[in-house]
Amino acid sequence: MDTILEARLHTQQKSSQNGRETSLWSSGSGMKLEAVTPFLGKYRPFVGRCCQTCTPKSWESLFHRSIMDLGFCNAILVKEENTRFRGWLVRRLCYFLWSLEQHIPPCQDAPQKIMESTGVQNVISGRAPGGAGEGQVPNLVKKEVQRILGHIQAPPCPFLLRLFSWALLRFLNCLFLNVQLHKGQMKMVHKAAQAGSPLVFLSTHKSLLDGILLPFVLLSQGLGVLRVAWDPRACSPILRALLRKLGGLFLPPEANLPLDSSEGVLARAVIHAAMEQLLVSRQPLLIFLEELPGAQGPRLSALGQAWLGLVVEAVKVGIVPDALLVPVAITYDLVPDAPRYAHHASAPLGLWTGALAVLRSLRGWGCSHRVCVRVQLAQPFSLQEYTINARSCWGSRQTLEQLLQPIVLGQCTAVPDTEKEQEWTPVTQPLLALKEEDQCLIRRLSCHVLHASVASSAVMSTAIMATLLLFKHPKGVFLSQLLGEFSWLTEETLLRGFDVGFSGQLRCLLQHTLSLLRAHVALLRVRQGDLLVVPRPGPGLMDLARLSTELLPAFLSEAVGACAVRGLLAGRVPPEGPWELQGIELLSQNELYRQILLLLHLLPQDLLLLPPCQSSYCYCQEVLDRLIQCGLLVAEETPGSQLACDTGRQRLSAKLLWKPSGDFTDSDSDDFEEAEGRYFRLSQQSRCPDFFLFLCRLLSPLLKAFAQAAAFLHQGQLPDSESGYVEQLFQFLQDTAQEEGFFECADPNLAISAIWTFRDLGVLQQTPSPAGPMFHLSPTFASRDNQEKLEQFIRQFICG
């Protein structure tokens, strides 16, 4: 901890020095700046290690400290040296020669092997429900199997793959400045590929380009043709046919038919056989665990869980002894297709529509506004090992209504000692066909892997800039001051174990970032040699808020802790009171635990993404440790109490000394009963008030949307369908944003999160009707008094 504090002190001194020096660069003096060092040398984190609790053997393998120093490569930079030939003609045809040299394995006779698989043969012979023995002719069933298989996949065409790789390489070089990939992470994946188990890449989903960019990157690194599980809703039939020739996979529509449907049974048998054949042939597979960009709904993809369930089932029945899962994260400075999916996310992308989008991208994203991309590959881990170890971490869970409703209404004060059960992702029919225990395993595995992917994501410069402009300087900031603030926030991000996706001179970096955000930022020359950077008021602030969410995981623990402290002080000190007055209040450790738990239960699981192997109480201790480490809380020793750092005077009690692995933390405060005498105060350092306010504001868009949703309960027209009530609440958020100027919470996704949270909390109830499920107010919250209690409960965590 001393090293971290010394590094932070050095960072602050360096940031202030940079702020003084770089204030001259815009004066036209031509002074050459010292290059910012965002990686801090030895303090630069190597992200992506797998979970040591669930997969300890995988954590020890496939990793060596030497790979941390291998550096980066640009995956779209192809030169003469990347081919076997040399000469001036090669330098002009290097893209074409490179595409010819890519290794594309020959297509095997997969359709015949799928037809001969046990599951498909059982359906054809009638030994399985829905087979030919129940009235169908075997020849007709075989033709149906071939039709379904043609919908799922097609043999990859080598000529088309090479032609597409050449065209894509030219397109990506026009669209992006670079696509950075860590050589050490790639070395881990190559070592895992040599182990003999199939590789399954589980990725975040930021853009429609992800399904094309990631296979290209991995093909260029020698991993072969990647089979991509696409969402059929996102593509037109013609585009689906093309993507199948390029290695795409599509779930047939019959797979979502009811479990007792013969067509559904046959389709699920074929898709199981296709997955088994794919894994046996050791072809790498890419599955997106997040929903489509711009989709309004849960974060975890139901389709991604269905594909992951097929992999888990194949390993469970012994088709392959094991599979290695590789969490993948991809981040952009700005998502190139953001304007499209923001308005037309529900329309499938056609072949000609995609070609026009490419032309518009090449025209709109000129050479001066190209973006950077970072692809992160986390440490591969064994699916078999996770399956064995993860089941021991499962405990009892309760609904949000059981956990929070009595506390919101003031009926009790104690928080139940159990975890929250919150599942927003719908269960598809392929997943329902599995055992309930396997369904739970797949849901928690997908959450665990998505947590690992998000934790390894690189933070881009646009996310840091948007965060500074929204939550630290919403009224504007001088560019000379912004240089120091940018450097400070970059290094604070790195100190928390998150990587950043940029480097270079500070002046060039900020010019590049502001040019990308030119639609949302105004530059005003207010005095000679300096500029005032002001976020443009209006709905464009919502785009900055979306960009800032990429930085939230790095500061999420501190943000939760700061809002919990704000809630604890809400009833004691006025929010507008001086910082010195708030620092007088003593905060007991048990009170802090309780307040953090309340906020954790309120926040959606889609935002927190807590790994299932980590308990809420363990996370509470982590939050408290983070607040102490960053200097916001200082221990206050009461007279006669044991010092917080005195471990030698502790007596062994008669209680069981061994605890589950998930309960170990770095602190000596694991036993909550021993924490009753521990007290803390807010630090009185000069930097703490601004930093505390900054942390609280990181969660303000979500919490304010929840508070406004609570205030809207007595105005909403109920009963109404889910889509209708979402539209009502979203319109209310927009109207409120126009009045108050706070556009960050006027987001349809925040409206959906608020409605679903209130449904889990028992505020809203769903009842079936001929027109579909209808929302109405529960009897408990029909009274205005209880509605105000709910709003007051939420607003206690909001800091102005």
Beta strands, then each sheet from edge to edge (+ up, - down):
strand 1: 72-74
strand 2: 176-182
strand 3: 199-203
strand 4: 227-230
strand 5: 248-250
strand 6: 285-288
strand 7: 324-332
strand 8: 371-377
strand 9: 381-382
strand 10: 397-398
strand 11: 419-420
strand 12: 477-478
strand 13: 521-527
strand 14: 530-535
strand 15: 587-588
strand 16: 633-636
strand 17: 679-682
strand 18: 720-721
strand 19: 764-767
strand 20: 774-777
sheet 1: 1+ 2- 8- 7+ 3+ 6+ 4+ 5+
sheet 2: 1+ 2- 8- 7+ 9-
sheet 3: 10+ 11+
sheet 4: 12+ 14- 13+
sheet 5: 15+ 17- 16+
sheet 6: 18+ 20- 19+
end
